[in-house]
Amino acid sequence: MDRNLAIELVRVSEFAALAASKHIGRGNEKAADQAAVDAMRKCLNSLTISGTVVIGEGERDEAPMLYIGEKVGQGGPNVDIALDPLEGTTITAKGGENAMAVIALAQEGGFLNAPDVYMRKISAKVENENVVSLSQDLRSNIKALAEYKKINTEDLVICVLDRERHKDDIEIIRSAGARIKIIGDGDVSAVISSVIDSSNIDMYYGIGGAPEGVLAAAALQCVGGYLEGQLIFYNDQETDRAKKTGITNLDKIYKLNDLAKGDVMFSATGVTDGTMLRGININKNFATTHSIVMRSKTGTIREIDGKHNFDIKQLDY
């Protein structure tokens, strides 16, 4: 893929984030998400790519735009696209932290075509599954990670989504002596935060969306770290959905290279302030953005601050 695509990708995440920023704190999740979707799709269709959405807003009958299988772009290299125009719709609607617009590109076949179901995930800044893995229990993972980092268990911070399904996990973490960072939403940024030096999060654990797992894997291919995921099915409808995407081993533990591989490009722009990115700041007809863009092939990671002269009512720049 052309290296210039990485810079073009920033425009896509910026545009979606700017559109969503109009809805920060307004209490309307659907409006915030739709604004981001509309903006991202418009910007994607301006790129010289032949893109296929493999991780998107859902299946075609559920999502009118950026649905799984949708073709975007004006023609060019064939690429697979994983995206979340607004990761953290609830966060945005409530004016919370860590909402962002996210997109990743890979060569054809570079992303797992994950069904829109849940996925158990574990991530940390380690080299391989010999330290942490979903094949061992949570308490063992905590102990192994502390030994690997040569620190006391009490010094570890484990990030978990604030969900009823994690009640037992939270009790295990606490009884093991580790500290917890509980977040409302945004597990893509949480996974990334678990592997970067600037964050105090040592491990992410728990059940979130499978599409978000693929997006997080795209980022980790660029920044390093370790991630595993295992699909979780609650009914026959969900298992049927997985089988339609070609998944035959329903119990498989996916490693990082199973989720994302090859030449991967990743871009995220903050909508609200968070652990990794600053949010949109609007002053009259100017807005500032903070983005991160990465490429696995070159190992390049860029942080980009943008200043945009635009009318937020029109969002066309």
C-alpha positions, -999 to +999 in steps of 0.1 A: +000+000+000+011+035-007+026+053+023+005+084+014-026+064+022-016+066+059-019+104+058-051+102+038-064+079+065-060+107+091-083+129+071-109+101+074-108+098+112-105+136+116-136+142+095-156+116+115-144+130+148-153+165+138-188+155+128-194+136+160-181+165+181-212+185+174-231+160+196-208+158+226-229+159+258-262+163+239-276+129+251-283+115+216-262+085+208-278+077+175-273+112+162-237+113+172-230+079+156-249+088+124-230+120+120-197+102+123-208+075+098-220+100+072-187+119+075-164+089+074-182+074+044-180+106+025-143+109+031-136+073+023-153+077-011-129+104-019-098+081-016-081+064-046-087+029-032-110-001-040-120-007-004-142-034+011-156-029+046-150-061+066-155-046+101-182-020+100-215-009+113-231-043+110-247-065+083-263-048+053-299-053+065-290-036+098-268-008+086-276+014+056-240+027+053-206+013+060-221-021+063-200-052+061-192-059+025-198-023+013-175-011-014-159+024-010-134+046-028-128+059-063-107+029-075-071+019-067-054-008-047-077-034-032-078-030+006-099-044+035-112-018+059-120-021+096-137+009+111-157+024+140-167+059+130-175+066+167-160+043+193-179+054+224-213+066+213-225+066+249-193+084+260-199+111+234-236+115+243-227+119+279-196+140+274-174+114+289-138+104+282-121+082+255-144+086+226-127+085+192-131+078+155-111+048+144-102+033+110-077+007+098-066-006+064-050-038+054-043-057+022-070-081+012-074-109+037-055-089+064-084-088+089-104-115+105-140-112+093-153-112+128-191-115+133-208-088+153-208-108+185-189-106+218-152-115+223-132-122+254-099-104+252-066-101+271-038-077+262-006-066+278+029-054+268+045-088+266+061-109+239+039-140+237+013-162+253+039-177+276+031-148+299-006-141+296-032-161+277-069-169+276-059-205+280-052-199+317-074-184+343-074-147+353-057-152+386-028-170+369-025-143+343-022-116+370+005-136+388+024-143+356+023-107+345+036-094+379+065-119+377+073-109+341+074-072+350+093-080+382+068-059+403+044-067+431+009-078+422-004-047+441+014-025+416-005-039+386-035-020+371-060-041+352-085-024+330-121-038+328-153-026+312-180-017+337-205-045+329-225-069+351-208-098+332-175-088+347-186-089+384-168-121+391-137-110+372-135-078+393-137-098+425-109-121+413-087-091+404-093-075+438-087-107+457-054-112+438-043-078+452-042-059+419-057-025+412-085-019+388-094+008+363-131+004+354-142+021+322-177+027+308-169+022+272-141+023+247-122-010+248-102-003+216-084+026+234-082+004+265-064-024+247-040+001+231-034+017+265-024-016+280+006-019+257+020+017+255+046+031+278+027+064+285-002+046+301-004+032+337-026+003+325-008-031+326-034-054+313-069-053+297-092-082+304-129-089+297-157-093+272-163-066+246-172-065+209-155-087+184-152-060+158-134-038+183-110-067+190-100-066+153-095-028+154-074-031+185-053-058+169-047-035+139-032-009+162-011-035+181+004-047+149+019-012+147+028-005+183+036-039+196+022-058+226+002-089+228-035-096+223-057-127+223-094-130+216-120-157+218-155-153+204-184-157+229-218-169+217-250-166+237-275-182+213-279-201+180-284-169+160-249-157+170-233-190+161-251-190+128-238-155+122-202-167+128-206-196+105-217-173+077-185-154+080-165-187+075-157-194+112-158-232+119-139-235+151-162-217+176-139-222+205-107-210+189-084-186+207-073-160+182-037-147+184-027-112+172-018-124+138-051-142+134-070-109+140-048-086+119-018-093+097+004-080+069+008-043+060-017-026+083-024+011+087-043+025+116-056+060+124-076+073+154-088+109+162-100+119+196-136+131+200-134+136+237-103+138+259-089+104+268-059+083+279-044+083+244-058+113+226-071+148+232-106+156+222-120+181+197-117+217+208-139+242+190-134+279+190-157+299+167-151+284+132-118+267+142-114+233+156-083+215+168-079+177+164-054+152+179-048+120+159-024+091+159-016+073+126+005+041+125+018+017+099+030-018+107+053-022+077+075+007+086+069+008+123+061+045+119+039+062+146+029+098+141+009+121+164-008+148+143-023+180+156-047+196+132-063+230+131-093+232+109-111+262+095-146+250+089-182+256+096-194+229+120-229+231+105-215+222+071-186+200+079-171+202+044-134+209+042 
